[in-house]
Amino acid sequence: MTTPRSEFFAGVRAELPLQVGVVPFGFIYGALAVQLGVPASIAQAMSSVIFGGSSQFIAAPLIVAQTPALILIATVFFVNLRHALYSASLAPYLEKLSARWKMLLAYLLTDEAYAVAIARFQPHPLTPSPETAAGEGDKRYPLTPCPETAAGEGDKRYPLTPCPETAAGEGDKRYPLTPSPETAAGEGDKRHWFLFGAGITLWSFWQASTAVGIFVGAQVPPEWSLDFALPLTFIAIVLPMLRNRAYVLCAIVAAIGGVLAFGLPYKLGYIVAAMVAIAFGFILETRWTHR
């Protein structure tokens, strides 16, 4: 029997292996923030309020540079814009929740929490008809002669046959999506506990690793500058994402834009580079789609 407790701890277990990468990231952020001159209390508060690794790394030097609040907020907004896509992807599974639950889960939604949640929520592909379940590939849905047109000609002789259990259905309902066995128990109004368990696990590890990083960073002599960790961290974040030519081109455009806009005040080069790369990616995708 599925309960909120079982779903919660299932989310915790799914998220725990990912903390191997989260903990060092939080540690580096905490140490770097205090090295840059961000007060320890502000550095820790950023992990609680912003709760976004990439945006915190960018926000730290902006705070030290006394960047105007509007520019700081806009920069963090653009960096975290991908979370809007995560929310849209999860919305169909959580649409019946109350506003309070939605706000809580939106706050806890991160790259890692989204990854484990969508993997659990998404159903399996179309389920084969029972009589052909042992088949593979396209054989799962064999073409069956239509009785009244068996003697006829053309493709009409072999219309797709609906699964027996849903033969009375119409349209796409003939082949209903079946949730994967390991996630079928997580359906209904309890599966949001899975996302909550995953999210609160990452949140806890992120706060703790930030605190340890702040403590260690405060003990590091100023001459042992940790500034080099910032570009190295972003290189480690970006490189795994360059999976195709479009991503590589957008990264190159962002790099060029960042260099050209480097001299702008208040670190505005970050926003300029991001907006130019986003616009370039949109144009690129539009042209390739219409080919």
C-alpha positions as a Markdown table, in Angstrom:
| # | Residue | x | y | z |
|---|---|---|---|---|
| 1 | Met | 0.0 | 0.0 | 0.0 |
| 2 | Thr | 1.3 | 3.4 | -1.0 |
| 3 | Thr | 1.4 | 6.0 | 1.8 |
| 4 | Pro | 2.8 | 9.6 | 2.0 |
| 5 | Arg | 5.5 | 8.2 | 4.2 |
| 6 | Ser | 6.6 | 5.5 | 1.7 |
| 7 | Glu | 6.6 | 8.0 | -1.2 |
| 8 | Phe | 8.6 | 10.5 | 0.9 |
| 9 | Phe | 11.3 | 8.0 | 1.7 |
| 10 | Ala | 11.3 | 6.7 | -1.9 |
| 11 | Gly | 12.2 | 10.3 | -2.9 |
| 12 | Val | 14.9 | 10.5 | -0.3 |
| 13 | Arg | 16.5 | 7.2 | -1.5 |
| 14 | Ala | 16.3 | 8.3 | -5.1 |
| 15 | Glu | 18.1 | 11.6 | -4.3 |
| 16 | Leu | 20.8 | 10.4 | -2.0 |
| 17 | Pro | 23.2 | 9.1 | -4.7 |
| 18 | Leu | 23.2 | 12.5 | -6.4 |
| 19 | Gln | 24.5 | 14.2 | -3.3 |
| 20 | Val | 28.0 | 12.9 | -4.3 |
| 21 | Gly | 28.1 | 15.8 | -6.7 |
| 22 | Val | 26.0 | 18.3 | -4.7 |
| 23 | Val | 28.1 | 18.3 | -1.5 |
| 24 | Pro | 31.4 | 19.3 | -3.2 |
| 25 | Phe | 29.6 | 22.0 | -5.2 |
| 26 | Gly | 28.0 | 23.5 | -2.0 |
| 27 | Phe | 31.3 | 23.3 | -0.2 |
| 28 | Ile | 33.1 | 25.2 | -3.0 |
| 29 | Tyr | 30.4 | 27.8 | -3.1 |
| 30 | Gly | 30.6 | 28.5 | 0.7 |
| 31 | Ala | 34.4 | 28.7 | 0.7 |
| 32 | Leu | 34.5 | 30.9 | -2.4 |
| 33 | Ala | 31.7 | 33.3 | -1.2 |
| 34 | Val | 33.6 | 34.2 | 2.0 |
| 35 | Gln | 36.9 | 34.5 | 0.0 |
| 36 | Leu | 35.2 | 37.0 | -2.3 |
| 37 | Gly | 34.1 | 39.1 | 0.7 |
| 38 | Val | 30.5 | 38.0 | 1.1 |
| 39 | Pro | 29.6 | 38.0 | 4.8 |
| 40 | Ala | 29.1 | 34.5 | 6.2 |
| 41 | Ser | 25.5 | 35.2 | 7.2 |
| 42 | Ile | 24.7 | 36.4 | 3.7 |
| 43 | Ala | 26.4 | 33.5 | 2.0 |
| 44 | Gln | 24.4 | 31.0 | 4.1 |
| 45 | Ala | 21.2 | 33.0 | 3.5 |
| 46 | Met | 21.7 | 32.8 | -0.2 |
| 47 | Ser | 21.7 | 29.0 | 0.0 |
| 48 | Ser | 18.3 | 29.2 | 1.8 |
| 49 | Val | 16.7 | 32.0 | -0.2 |
| 50 | Ile | 18.1 | 31.5 | -3.7 |
| 51 | Phe | 18.7 | 27.8 | -3.4 |
| 52 | Gly | 20.4 | 27.5 | -6.8 |
| 53 | Gly | 24.0 | 26.6 | -7.2 |
| 54 | Ser | 24.7 | 28.3 | -10.5 |
| 55 | Ser | 22.9 | 31.5 | -9.7 |
| 56 | Gln | 24.6 | 31.7 | -6.3 |
| 57 | Phe | 28.0 | 31.4 | -7.8 |
| 58 | Ile | 27.1 | 34.3 | -10.1 |
| 59 | Ala | 25.4 | 36.4 | -7.4 |
| 60 | Ala | 28.3 | 36.3 | -5.0 |
| 61 | Pro | 30.7 | 38.5 | -7.0 |
| 62 | Leu | 27.8 | 40.8 | -8.0 |
| 63 | Ile | 27.0 | 41.4 | -4.3 |
| 64 | Val | 30.7 | 42.1 | -3.5 |
| 65 | Ala | 30.7 | 44.6 | -6.5 |
| 66 | Gln | 27.6 | 46.3 | -5.0 |
| 67 | Thr | 25.7 | 45.7 | -8.2 |
| 68 | Pro | 22.2 | 47.4 | -8.2 |
| 69 | Ala | 19.5 | 45.1 | -6.9 |
| 70 | Leu | 17.5 | 45.2 | -10.1 |
| 71 | Ile | 20.5 | 43.9 | -12.2 |
| 72 | Leu | 21.3 | 41.3 | -9.5 |
| 73 | Ile | 17.7 | 40.0 | -9.6 |
| 74 | Ala | 17.6 | 40.0 | -13.4 |
| 75 | Thr | 20.8 | 38.0 | -13.6 |
| 76 | Val | 19.6 | 35.4 | -11.2 |
| 77 | Phe | 16.3 | 35.2 | -13.0 |
| 78 | Phe | 17.9 | 34.5 | -16.4 |
| 79 | Val | 20.2 | 31.9 | -14.9 |
| 80 | Asn | 17.3 | 30.1 | -13.2 |
| 81 | Leu | 14.9 | 30.4 | -16.2 |
| 82 | Arg | 15.3 | 26.7 | -17.0 |
| 83 | His | 13.2 | 26.0 | -13.8 |
| 84 | Ala | 10.2 | 27.3 | -15.6 |
| 85 | Leu | 10.6 | 24.4 | -18.1 |
| 86 | Tyr | 10.9 | 21.9 | -15.2 |
| 87 | Ser | 7.7 | 23.3 | -13.7 |
| 88 | Ala | 5.8 | 23.0 | -16.9 |
| 89 | Ser | 7.0 | 19.4 | -17.4 |
| 90 | Leu | 5.8 | 18.4 | -13.9 |
| 91 | Ala | 2.6 | 20.5 | -13.9 |
| 92 | Pro | 0.3 | 17.7 | -15.3 |
| 93 | Tyr | 1.2 | 15.4 | -12.5 |
| 94 | Leu | 0.8 | 18.0 | -9.7 |
| 95 | Glu | -2.1 | 20.1 | -11.0 |
| 96 | Lys | -4.6 | 19.0 | -8.3 |
| 97 | Leu | -2.4 | 20.1 | -5.4 |
| 98 | Ser | -3.2 | 23.1 | -3.3 |
| 99 | Ala | -1.4 | 26.4 | -3.8 |
| 100 | Arg | 0.6 | 25.9 | -0.6 |
| 101 | Trp | 2.0 | 22.5 | -1.9 |
| 102 | Lys | 2.8 | 24.0 | -5.3 |
| 103 | Met | 4.7 | 26.9 | -3.8 |
| 104 | Leu | 6.7 | 24.5 | -1.5 |
| 105 | Leu | 7.5 | 22.1 | -4.3 |
| 106 | Ala | 8.4 | 25.0 | -6.6 |
| 107 | Tyr | 10.9 | 26.2 | -4.0 |
| 108 | Leu | 12.4 | 22.8 | -3.6 |
| 109 | Leu | 12.6 | 22.1 | -7.4 |
| 110 | Thr | 16.2 | 21.8 | -8.6 |
| 111 | Asp | 17.9 | 20.0 | -11.5 |
| 112 | Glu | 18.5 | 16.9 | -9.4 |
| 113 | Ala | 15.1 | 16.8 | -7.8 |
| 114 | Tyr | 13.5 | 17.2 | -11.2 |
| 115 | Ala | 15.5 | 14.4 | -12.7 |
| 116 | Val | 14.4 | 11.8 | -10.2 |
| 117 | Ala | 10.8 | 13.0 | -10.1 |
| 118 | Ile | 10.2 | 13.0 | -13.8 |
| 119 | Ala | 11.8 | 9.6 | -14.1 |
| 120 | Arg | 9.3 | 8.3 | -11.5 |
| 121 | Phe | 6.2 | 10.1 | -12.8 |
| 122 | Gln | 6.5 | 9.4 | -16.5 |
| 123 | Pro | 4.7 | 6.3 | -17.7 |
| 124 | His | 6.1 | 3.6 | -19.9 |
| 125 | Pro | 5.5 | 3.6 | -23.7 |
| 126 | Leu | 2.4 | 2.1 | -25.2 |
| 127 | Thr | 1.5 | -1.3 | -23.7 |
| 128 | Pro | 1.3 | -4.2 | -26.2 |
| 129 | Ser | -1.9 | -6.2 | -26.6 |
| 130 | Pro | -2.0 | -9.2 | -24.3 |
| 131 | Glu | -2.1 | -11.7 | -27.1 |
| 132 | Thr | 1.1 | -10.2 | -28.6 |
| 133 | Ala | 2.9 | -9.1 | -25.4 |
| 134 | Ala | 5.7 | -11.6 | -26.1 |
| 135 | Gly | 6.5 | -9.8 | -29.4 |
| 136 | Glu | 9.1 | -7.1 | -30.0 |
| 137 | Gly | 9.2 | -3.8 | -31.8 |
| 138 | Asp | 6.4 | -3.2 | -34.3 |
| 139 | Lys | 5.1 | -6.7 | -33.8 |
| 140 | Arg | 3.5 | -5.6 | -30.6 |
| 141 | Tyr | 0.6 | -4.3 | -32.6 |
| 142 | Pro | 0.0 | -6.8 | -35.4 |
| 143 | Leu | -2.3 | -5.8 | -38.3 |
| 144 | Thr | -5.5 | -7.7 | -38.1 |
| 145 | Pro | -7.8 | -8.1 | -41.1 |
| 146 | Cys | -11.1 | -6.2 | -40.9 |
| 147 | Pro | -13.8 | -8.8 | -41.2 |
| 148 | Glu | -16.0 | -6.8 | -43.5 |
| 149 | Thr | -13.1 | -5.8 | -45.8 |
| 150 | Ala | -10.9 | -8.8 | -45.7 |
| 151 | Ala | -11.6 | -9.5 | -49.3 |
| 152 | Gly | -10.9 | -5.9 | -50.3 |
| 153 | Glu | -7.8 | -4.3 | -51.6 |
| 154 | Gly | -5.4 | -1.7 | -50.2 |
| 155 | Asp | -4.3 | -0.8 | -46.7 |
| 156 | Lys | -7.9 | -0.7 | -45.5 |
| 157 | Arg | -7.7 | -4.5 | -45.1 |
| 158 | Tyr | -5.5 | -4.3 | -42.1 |
| 159 | Pro | -6.6 | -1.5 | -39.6 |
| 160 | Leu | -4.9 | -1.4 | -36.2 |
| 161 | Thr | -6.7 | -3.6 | -33.7 |
| 162 | Pro | -7.3 | -2.0 | -30.2 |
| 163 | Cys | -6.1 | -3.7 | -27.1 |
| 164 | Pro | -8.9 | -6.0 | -25.9 |
| 165 | Glu | -9.3 | -4.3 | -22.5 |
| 166 | Thr | -9.9 | -1.0 | -24.2 |
| 167 | Ala | -11.6 | -2.0 | -27.4 |
| 168 | Ala | -14.6 | 0.1 | -26.5 |
| 169 | Gly | -12.5 | 3.2 | -26.3 |
| 170 | Glu | -12.2 | 5.8 | -29.1 |
| 171 | Gly | -9.2 | 7.5 | -30.7 |
| 172 | Asp | -5.9 | 7.3 | -28.9 |
| 173 | Lys | -7.6 | 5.7 | -26.0 |
| 174 | Arg | -7.2 | 2.4 | -27.8 |
| 175 | Tyr | -3.6 | 2.2 | -26.6 |
| 176 | Pro | -3.6 | 3.7 | -23.1 |
| 177 | Leu | -0.3 | 4.7 | -21.5 |
| 178 | Thr | 0.6 | 2.3 | -18.7 |
| 179 | Pro | 2.7 | 3.5 | -15.8 |
| 180 | Ser | 5.9 | 1.6 | -15.2 |
| 181 | Pro | 5.5 | -1.2 | -12.5 |
| 182 | Glu | 7.9 | 0.4 | -10.1 |
| 183 | Thr | 6.0 | 3.7 | -10.2 |
| 184 | Ala | 2.4 | 2.6 | -10.5 |
| 185 | Ala | 2.1 | 2.8 | -6.7 |
| 186 | Gly | 3.1 | 6.4 | -6.7 |
| 187 | Glu | 0.2 | 7.6 | -8.7 |
| 188 | Gly | -2.7 | 9.7 | -7.5 |
| 189 | Asp | -2.6 | 12.3 | -4.8 |
| 190 | Lys | 0.5 | 10.9 | -3.0 |
| 191 | Arg | 3.2 | 11.1 | -5.5 |
| 192 | His | 4.0 | 14.8 | -4.6 |
| 193 | Trp | 5.5 | 13.3 | -1.4 |
| 194 | Phe | 8.1 | 11.7 | -3.6 |
| 195 | Leu | 9.2 | 15.1 | -5.0 |
| 196 | Phe | 9.0 | 16.6 | -1.5 |
| 197 | Gly | 11.3 | 13.9 | -0.2 |
| 198 | Ala | 13.8 | 14.3 | -3.0 |
| 199 | Gly | 13.7 | 18.1 | -2.7 |
| 200 | Ile | 14.1 | 18.3 | 1.0 |
| 201 | Thr | 17.0 | 15.9 | 0.9 |
| 202 | Leu | 19.0 | 18.0 | -1.5 |
| 203 | Trp | 18.1 | 21.2 | 0.4 |
| 204 | Ser | 19.4 | 19.7 | 3.6 |
| 205 | Phe | 22.7 | 18.6 | 2.0 |
| 206 | Trp | 23.1 | 21.9 | 0.3 |
| 207 | Gln | 22.7 | 23.9 | 3.5 |
| 208 | Ala | 25.1 | 21.7 | 5.4 |
| 209 | Ser | 27.8 | 21.7 | 2.7 |
| 210 | Thr | 27.5 | 25.5 | 2.3 |
| 211 | Ala | 28.0 | 25.9 | 6.1 |
| 212 | Val | 31.1 | 23.7 | 6.1 |
| 213 | Gly | 32.5 | 25.6 | 3.1 |
| 214 | Ile | 31.9 | 28.9 | 4.8 |
| 215 | Phe | 33.7 | 27.7 | 7.9 |
| 216 | Val | 36.7 | 26.3 | 6.0 |
| 217 | Gly | 36.8 | 29.3 | 3.6 |
| 218 | Ala | 37.1 | 31.6 | 6.6 |
| 219 | Gln | 40.2 | 29.7 | 7.8 |
| 220 | Val | 41.9 | 30.0 | 4.4 |
| 221 | Pro | 44.5 | 32.8 | 4.2 |
| 222 | Pro | 43.6 | 35.6 | 1.7 |
| 223 | Glu | 46.7 | 34.9 | -0.3 |
| 224 | Trp | 45.4 | 31.4 | -1.1 |
| 225 | Ser | 42.8 | 33.0 | -3.5 |
| 226 | Leu | 40.0 | 30.6 | -4.4 |
| 227 | Asp | 38.8 | 32.8 | -7.3 |
| 228 | Phe | 40.0 | 30.2 | -9.8 |
| 229 | Ala | 37.3 | 27.9 | -8.5 |
| 230 | Leu | 34.5 | 30.0 | -10.0 |
| 231 | Pro | 35.4 | 29.6 | -13.8 |
| 232 | Leu | 36.5 | 25.9 | -13.2 |
| 233 | Thr | 33.1 | 25.2 | -11.6 |
| 234 | Phe | 31.2 | 26.7 | -14.5 |
| 235 | Ile | 33.3 | 24.8 | -17.0 |
| 236 | Ala | 32.4 | 21.6 | -15.2 |
| 237 | Ile | 28.7 | 22.5 | -15.4 |
| 238 | Val | 28.7 | 23.5 | -19.0 |
| 239 | Leu | 30.9 | 20.8 | -20.7 |
| 240 | Pro | 28.5 | 17.8 | -20.0 |
| 241 | Met | 25.6 | 19.8 | -21.5 |
| 242 | Leu | 27.3 | 20.3 | -24.9 |
| 243 | Arg | 25.7 | 17.2 | -26.4 |
| 244 | Asn | 25.1 | 18.4 | -29.9 |
| 245 | Arg | 26.1 | 21.1 | -32.4 |
| 246 | Ala | 23.4 | 23.6 | -31.4 |
| 247 | Tyr | 24.5 | 23.6 | -27.8 |
| 248 | Val | 28.2 | 24.0 | -28.8 |
| 249 | Leu | 27.3 | 27.0 | -31.0 |
| 250 | Cys | 25.3 | 28.6 | -28.3 |
| 251 | Ala | 28.1 | 28.2 | -25.8 |
| 252 | Ile | 30.6 | 29.7 | -28.3 |
| 253 | Val | 28.2 | 32.7 | -28.9 |
| 254 | Ala | 27.8 | 33.2 | -25.1 |
| 255 | Ala | 31.6 | 33.1 | -24.6 |
| 256 | Ile | 32.2 | 35.7 | -27.3 |
| 257 | Gly | 29.4 | 37.9 | -26.0 |
| 258 | Gly | 30.8 | 37.7 | -22.5 |
| 259 | Val | 34.2 | 38.7 | -23.7 |
| 260 | Leu | 32.9 | 41.6 | -25.8 |
| 261 | Ala | 30.7 | 42.8 | -22.9 |
| 262 | Phe | 33.3 | 42.3 | -20.2 |
| 263 | Gly | 33.9 | 46.1 | -19.8 |
| 264 | Leu | 30.2 | 46.9 | -19.0 |
| 265 | Pro | 29.6 | 48.2 | -15.5 |
| 266 | Tyr | 27.9 | 46.2 | -12.7 |
| 267 | Lys | 28.9 | 42.9 | -14.4 |
| 268 | Leu | 26.2 | 43.4 | -17.0 |
| 269 | Gly | 28.3 | 41.2 | -19.3 |
| 270 | Tyr | 26.6 | 38.2 | -17.7 |
| 271 | Ile | 23.1 | 39.3 | -18.8 |
| 272 | Val | 24.3 | 40.4 | -22.2 |
| 273 | Ala | 26.0 | 37.1 | -22.9 |
| 274 | Ala | 23.0 | 35.1 | -21.7 |
| 275 | Met | 20.5 | 37.0 | -23.7 |
| 276 | Val | 22.6 | 36.9 | -26.9 |
| 277 | Ala | 23.0 | 33.1 | -26.5 |
| 278 | Ile | 19.3 | 32.6 | -25.9 |
| 279 | Ala | 18.3 | 34.6 | -28.9 |
| 280 | Phe | 20.9 | 32.8 | -31.1 |
| 281 | Gly | 19.6 | 29.4 | -29.9 |
| 282 | Phe | 16.0 | 30.4 | -30.6 |
| 283 | Ile | 16.8 | 31.5 | -34.1 |
| 284 | Leu | 18.9 | 28.4 | -34.7 |
| 285 | Glu | 16.1 | 26.1 | -33.6 |
| 286 | Thr | 13.5 | 28.0 | -35.6 |
| 287 | Arg | 15.6 | 27.7 | -38.8 |
| 288 | Trp | 16.4 | 24.0 | -38.3 |
| 289 | Thr | 12.8 | 23.2 | -37.5 |
| 290 | His | 11.5 | 24.7 | -40.8 |
| 291 | Arg | 14.1 | 22.9 | -42.9 |
